[in-house]
Amino acid sequence: MDIEIEDCDSVSEDEPVSELKTRKRKTTGRLKDASKRIRNQTLTTGDPCNCKRFKCFEVISAEERDVIIKELNLLPSFDAQNSHLSGLISIHEVLRRRPRLDQVEASGNDSSYSYKVRVKREGKVTEIPVCHKGFISIHGITNRRTISLKYALATTGQAPIDGRGKHSNRPHKIKIETFNKVCDHIRSFKSRKAHYSLHDSSKIYLDEDLNVKKMYDLYIQDNQQFKVSYEKYREIFNNNFNIGFGYPRSDTCSQCDEYKAKLKQIELEFSQPGVSDETLQKLTQEKNELQVVNNVHLRKAEKFYDMKRQARKISRKDRELMCITMDFQKNLPLPNLSTNDVYYRRQLSFYMFNIHELPSRKSFFFTYDETIAKKGSNDVASMLYYYLTNLMQPGIRHLKIFCDSCGGQNKNYCVLKFAYTVVHHLNLLDSVNIIYPVRGHSYLECDKNMALINCKSPCEIPEDWRDEIRKARSKPEPFVVIDCPQDMFLSWNEHLKPYFSTNCPFFTRPIRVFQVSREKPGMFLHKDSFSGGFTESKIFGRKQGKQLKKKLEARNVAPAYNGQMQPQPMYGRPLPVSEGKKEDLNHLKKFCGPAGKLFIEKVTSYSVEESDPSESENENE
């Protein structure tokens, strides 16, 4: 199983599985460690001492006792508490002895002790003497602990150091040879780095089919002489390595790939023998220029993620602001079978559109198969409209959308017109911002959600996939799955044509931030970078506006948007599948159960003649 480590972009045979060197979040720890921390911070005041000499609980008020116990609990460790308590104990010589036995047999105390507590009164710290029982009760400690404190003070003059768990008598400690065997076994697995990590990180990813239990079973098979328990193997895995499961996305940035290829070429020319000084200088200059350009590119990519993180923080406090990410997920096959025939046959596609709320982490999956609708701009606008009117929490007036720059789905004139309509015509929101990332650096929460779904689960009908999505996540709450009916998808592009110019008044491809605001009617606001001011573009050009007005007057149609008018349904009938796919589905039908067979018979019964001609409108702009 000695396989070289593989990067997302290239294969590297020299790079081992890296040990923990990053800011990996610390785990809570085992139960005994957590219990120890809880015990150190849950001291409580005991019963009154009822002493007549000092009258401890009468001299020290209840509020002062609460402050004493609170400050003691806030100390960071057991040793810090011992140091504090030791400073409140004083050692004195024994002034008078009263032996009840003979002087030879009597074993008197070597020292006597006095106790005190510190309270703050009138802005000054005052020391108040207390009895032994009162000292124990006020600080919520045991008599055994005071004995340890007094013994350490009498013998060393210092507070005792906690020695629990620091001894060398560990008969079950694994040998160094066994520890090295476990580490070598973990390093032997094939791994990749994440392309979307913009900073240097040693975190790597193993295959999604692996887990710690499977790795442990493989270790036991190959290392019978160096056995360890599963708990010990898991402890070494968590504490000494920075490893995750599930390969990160493989679609990398073309500009980053080009930079790496050029850099490798320069390094190769550097290593050639007999290179002149002039050539070395030229190569060095070219390498520096490449690095500058690549650093600028990565900073732009990081700016998108900074904006998303900042928006998440603000939206958790501002109840009128909602920030979401949205994206289509990987097409899932129907039926999803384990037989070898599926590798040679076409299957039906099951679509998923995910809207993820950043402040609450609530996630909605709009699901449908390819006979219901497509994946164009009208479909995106329709599902977004359903979210705004049925799923988004009430009181939201501002919406920020983070999505990729796919021109056929998110970044097109239809979606921009829909955003303007939502603000100025339907009055659902006061502003809409759409932020697009740098190409190749668009890893969103939607991609993380998709990674939780078991795409290898056997599913024969759409409801099987919906069940898989529902059980894919339990915390903070399961995914909300929407079974999209065909009448949900509306023809927004055709519906909005009379109220906007024929062509978009600006080029959409370079846009990074798009905004529609109630304060700017008749305007699209956009900018080509994540910083700087917005450029204003009218929804009608002067020439286009006059021509449009004449056309509307000729047709006796008011140029103002009619909010009572609803878009027409996008699809009138189920969408047919191709004849070749019908043949393949009918072939796979024999491997399905009764529900799967009925579903395949249903979708293969749709003919091209029965399909609605309006479906051709849903083309990407």
C-alpha positions, 0 to 999 in steps of 0.5 A: 500500500505504499502509494505516492501522495498526489496533489489535486493538480499534480502528482508528487512522489516525495511529499509524505503525509504531513504531521499536524502543523496547522491551526487545527481546532482542538478536540474536546478531549476524552471524558476523563479529561473533560471531567477533570476540567469541570471539577476544577471549575465547579467548586461551591461554598460549603456549610457554615462552620459555626465557629465562635472564635472567628464567626467566619460566616457572619464576618464574611457576607454571602456576596463576598463568599460568592466573589471568593468562590467565583475567582477561585473557579476562574483560575486556569488550572489546579496548580494555580488554585493551589498557589492561591490557596497556599498564599492564604495559609501561614506556618507558625511554631508550636507554642504549647504542646499537651501530650496525652502520652509519654514524651517518647511515644507522643507524636506531636505536630511540627507546626501550627497553621493559621488561615485567612481569606481576602475580600475587597471592601471600600476599594481596599483588599482586607485579610480576614482570619478564619478557622480551618473548617471555615477556610475549607467551606468558603473555598469549597475544597476538601480537608485532604487538599488542605493537608497536601497544601500544608505538607508542601509548605512545611517541607518545601516552602512552596505550593504543591505541583499537581503530579497526577498522571505524571508518573513513569509507571505506565505498563500499557504504554505502547513501544516506540517501535509500535508508534512508528509503525502506526505513523508509517502506516498512516503516511502510506495512504494516497492523499491530496491537498485542497486546491481551494486553500489559498494559504499554505496548509499541511492539511491533506485529504484521503479517499472518501471511502476511507475512515479511521476504522477501515484504516485500523483494520488494514493496519491489524492485517499487516502488523500482527506483531505490533498490535494497538487498540483502535482507541490508541490508533485513533488517538495517534491519527488525531493528535499527530496528523492533519488529515481529512476524508473526502477528496476536495473538488478536482476542478481547479483554476485554469490560471493557477494551473497555467502558473504552475506549468510555467513555474515548472518550466522555469525551474527545469531551465534553471537546472540545465547545465551551462546556463549563462548568467544573462539567461539566469537573470532573465529567468529570475525576472520572469519567475518574479513577474509570474509570482506577482501576477499569481499573488494578485490573482490569489488575493482577489480570490481571497477577497471573495471569501473575506466578503462572505465571512464578513457578511455571515457575521453581520447577518447573524446580528442584523435581522433584516439582512439575509446572506445565502449561497446557491448553486446546482449540485452534481447530477445524480443518476436514476436508477443508481445501480451496482450492476456493470451495465450502468457503465455502458448505459445512459441514465436519467438525471436527477437535479439538485439546486441548493440554497444555503443560509449563512447565518443559520446554516439552514439548507434547502434542496430543490430536487427534480428530474430531467422530465420536470425542468431544466437547469437554465436561468428561468429555473434558477429565477423560479426556485429563487422566487419560491424561496423568497415567497415561501421559505425565507424568514419574515422581516428580511429586507436585504439579500446578499447572494454568493454564487459562481459565475456560470453564465447559463444559470446565475450570471445572466440578464434574466437573473439580473432582471428578476433581481430588479423586479423583486426589489422595484416591482414585487416589493419583496426586498429593499436591495439585492446584492449578487457577488461572484467569485474569481473563476476556479475559486468558488468553493461554497457551502453548497459544495460542502453540503453536497459532499455529505450526500452518499452519491453511491447509495442505490436509488431507483426513483427520485424519492430514494434520492430525497431520502438520502439527502434528508438523512445526509445531515443531522446537525445543526438540522437536517436538509430541507428537501423540496419536491419541485412540481412542474408548475413551480418553474415560470417563464420569467425571461419572456414575462420581463421582456416588455419592461427591459431593454432587449440586451443587457446594458453592460457586459456581464462576464467581468462583473464581480458585484451586482446590486439593485437598490430601492434608492436607485430606481431604473438603475443596475449597479455593478463593478468589475472588482470587489473594491471601489465604487459602483457603475450605474447603468440604466435599464433602458438606453435612450434610443432603446427606451424610445423604440420600446415606448413606441412598440408598447404604445402601438400594442396599447400596453402600459410601459409600467410593470403590472404586478398583478400579472404572473409569469406563465408556466415554463413547461406545459407538459413533461419533458421527453427523454431522447430515444437512445436514453429510452432504450438504455432505461428500458434495458436497466429496468430489469435490474430495478424493483417494482417502484423503479420499473413503474418510474422508468415506464412512466418517463419513457412514455413521454413523446416529443410531440407531447412536450411543450414548445415553450421549453426551447425558450429556457436557453442560457443568455 
